[in-house]
């Protein structure tokens, strides 16, 4: 890949479809309705999806490791409200930094619960 694109978080909340137009130099002389073009584009699409999924998996693993390390280093005592609040804030910050909305819900029988969902 010789390039990349950047978009804003807002682009993912639009009601219209988002579209990325990708062109390849070696398709310039091919008829867009030919079998050769279709075959080449199917191959390119499969390669692109594989590459994007590999990066997604690596990014997920790195984020998971980062959160795990932060939680291990966090001094948490379930009986101490300030400690629970600090831990919930750590997880809440992590989730919101990854594009989720995190909401604390109070429980009548236990510590607050953190619920996360896509924006």
QUIUR-V880496 format. One record per helix or strand of 2 or more residues. SS is the DSSP state (a for helix, b for strand). FROM is the first residue (numbers start at 1). TO is the last residue. If there is no record, write none. Layout:
# QUIUR-V880496
ss	from	to
SS	FROM	TO
SS	FROM	TO
This chain:
# QUIUR-V880496
ss	from	to
a	9	13
a	25	27
a	35	73
a	81	97
b	100	105
b	113	118
